[in-house]
Amino acid sequence: MSEEAGSESLLRVERPQDGCVLLTLDRPRARNALSLALRREIVRVFDRLREDPELRCVVLTGAGDAFCAGLDLKELGSTDDAAAAVVPVRADDPVLAVTSFPWPVIAAVNGVAITGGFELALACDLVLASEQARFADTHARVGVLPGWGLSQKLPRLIGSARAKELAFTGNFLDARTAEAWGLVNRVVPPPQLLPQALRLAADMASALPEALRAYKRLIDDGAALPLADALRLEKQRSAEWARGLAANAVEERRRAIAERGRLQQRAD
């Protein structure tokens, strides 16, 4: 059930394991299109999860056979203020809610991720894709320009020429090609999508919490800078972090890492 009491479920919130929340976009008949109500619910839930002291990772997926079909075009066509949907204020911006979230977010893309849904997937820190997943950028066909980062993130991930091919044609990109191009971390059979995403979430949840948050912030902040500035940022934050380290704590963690490695070898 959704945590939004007293209303129809738009976003299911579940806790399948310690440290992890599973969020499911829940408009399957509309292919999980991002209505204004759903966009606002995503923002509200992520805001609420920021305050959860037990949380370490979020997995985001879609109900039914789609991850997300993008903005609800029927709703968009009936409004006099399309700009408010394309470039929304913070309370209506699901992509900002994801990118600014302090803990890792894993996209488990179970089906199509189209335009705004594509942008929502790319807002996550990792993307796992079902073999049935497909990606498409239809901005040029709908007649709008991206406002949630697709025109800038996609060329940086897969190269300018490939990004332009997707943007200018609106054609679908299948999961295996997306993996080969570096757009997704891995492709798995549909029944394994959530189990593998949750396994990754469990691995992340077992890391040192304060280091997990700081490392995510360091990568994201550095990605927004030229390389020389990003390297200086890394040295600065590394030095600040090192000043708070205790030798005995480092040794305890080293032992824990070695034991985890031994357990993984036995499991393999």
N, C-alpha and C positions, 0 to 999 in steps of 0.2 A: 504494500500500500504506500501511497505518497505520504510524505510528512506534512503536506498541505491539508490541514484538517478542514473538513466541511466543504470540500470542493472536489470536482472531478479531477482524477489524476492526470497530470500532464508530464510529470517527472517523478518516476518511481525512485525512492531512496531506500536502499537496502544495505545491511552490514553483514556480508557473507563470511567475514573473518576479522580477526583482531587488526586494528590499525587501518582498515580499508573500508571505503564506502563505494558501493556500486550505484551509479546513476544511470537510469534508462529513460531516454526520451520516449514518451508514451502517447503518441498520436499515430498509431500504425495505419489507420485508414487514410490518413493524410501523408503517409510516408514520413512521419515525424517532422513535417514542415514547421518552420519556426514562426508560429503566430506570435503576436505581441504578448499574449498571456504566457506562452511557453518561454519566450525570451526573458520576460520578467521573473518567471519562476526559477530559471537557471541562475539568474543573478542573485535572487534571494537565497537560494539553497547554498550557493558557493559562499556568499557572505556569512551565512549561518555556520557553515563548516569551518570557516577560518577560526572560529572560537572554540572548536572541539579539541580538547586537550589530548584525546586518544588517537586522533586521526594522523596518518602518515602518508596516505596515497588515495587517489580517487581513480576509479575506472569508469569511463563514459561510453555508453553504447546506445543502440536504438532498438525499439520493440518491432517485432514483425520482420519483414524482409528488407528493410531500409535502415541505414544509419540516420541520414537526414537529407531531405530533398531541398534544403535551403529555405529562404524566406517563403512564407505563405503568400503565393502570388495572387490568389483569389482575394485575400484580405488586402494585399498591397494595392490591387486594382480598384478597390472600393474606397480608398482613402484619398483625401485631398493633400496629404503631406507625406509623399513618398520619401522625401529626404530624411525624415525622422526615422524611417526604418533602415535606410541604407547607411546613414551616418548617425547612429542613435546617441542619446544621452546615456550616461553611465548606467542608470537604472534599467535600461532596455538593451544593454550591450552584452550578449553572452560571451563573445570572443574576449572582450576585456576582462570579464569575470574569470575566464579560464587562464589567460596569460598572466594575470596579476596574482593568481592563487599561489600561496607560499609553498605548498607541497606538490610533489609530482602528480601529473594527471596523465593517464594512459587512455588513448582512444582505442576502443575495440570496434573496428568498423566492420559491421556484419553484412552490409549491402551497399546500396548506392550512397555516395556522399557528393552532393551536387551543389555547386556554387557556394551559398552560405553554409551548407553542410560540409563542403570541402574546407572552407575557411575554419569552421569549428573544429574539424579533425586536426588541421595544421596548428591550431592554437594549443593543442595538447603537447606534452613533452615527448611522448612516444606514440607511435601509431602501429598497432597490430591489425592485420587485415585478414578477414576470411577469404577463402578462394572465390567466394561469390561477390566480394567487394568490387566496386567500380567507382571511379572518380571522374568528375566533369566540371568544367568551368563554363557556364552558359551566360556569363554577364553580357557578352557582346550580342548574343541572340535575344536576351530579354530586353536589352537596351539600357543598361545601367553600367556604371563603373564600380569596381570593387571599393568598398569602404572599410573592410575588416582585415585587410592585410594581404590578400591573395596576390595582388600584382607585384608585391615586393618580396614576400616570403618564398613564393614558388620558384622564381628565377634563382634565388640563392640556394635552394635545395636541389634543383634538377638542371640548372643552367638556363640561360635566357632563351635559346632557340627552342628547347623542348617546352618551356613555359609558354612561349608565344604560340607554338603549335596547338596546345590545349586551349589557350585563351581565344585564338582567332578562329578556331574551327568549332569549339564546343563539343568535340568528340569525346567519347568515353575512353578512359585509361583503365585497363584491366589490372587486377591485383598483382599478377606476376611481373608485368612490365613496371608497375609502380615500385615493386621491390627492387628490380634490376636498376631502376633510375635513382634509387636512394630515397624515395618518397616515404616508404614505410619500413619499419624495422624488420618485420617478417610476415610471411603469409602462412596460414595454417588451415587445415580442414575446418569446416563450419562448427562441428561439435567440440573442437578444441579451442575455439577462440576465447571464450570466457575463462575456461580453466587455465590457459596459458597466461592470459592477462592477469588473473588473480594470483598466479604463481609469481609473476614478476612483481606484483604489488606486495606480496608477502616478503620477497627478497628485499625490496626497498624499505619496508616497514621494520626490518631487522637491523638496518643501519643505525648509526648514532643519530638521533633525531635532530639535534642542533647542527650537526655537520651536513645532514641531508638538505635541510633548508638553506644553509649558507652556500652549499655547493650549487644548488639550483640557481640561487640568486646570482652567484658569481658567473656561471655560464651565460645566463640570460643578459646580465648587464654587460658582460664582455662582448657578446654577439652584436650589440648595438654600437660598438666602437670600432675604429680602425685597429688593426692588429697591434701596432706599437702601443697604443693607448690601452688596449685590453691586457697586454702583457704587464704594463705598469700597474694596472688595477689588480691583477693577480698577485704581483709581488707585495703590493700594499696590504691587501686583505690577508694574504698568507702570513705576513709578519705580524699583523694584528692578532690573528688567530693563535700563532705560535706563542705569543706572550702569555696566553692563558692556559698553556698546556702544562700538565704535571707529568714528570717522568714515569711515576708508578702507574698512572692512568694509561699512558701509551703502551707500557709493557703488558698490562692486563688486556688491552684491546688486541695487541699482537697475538697473544695466546688464544684469544677467542677466534681470531681470523684463522689461525693455524688449525684449530679444532674444527671450524666450519669446513675448511678445505679437506680435512680428513674424512669428514662425514659425507661430503659431496662425492669424494672418490669411491667410497664404499657404495653409495647409492648408484653410481654409474656402473 
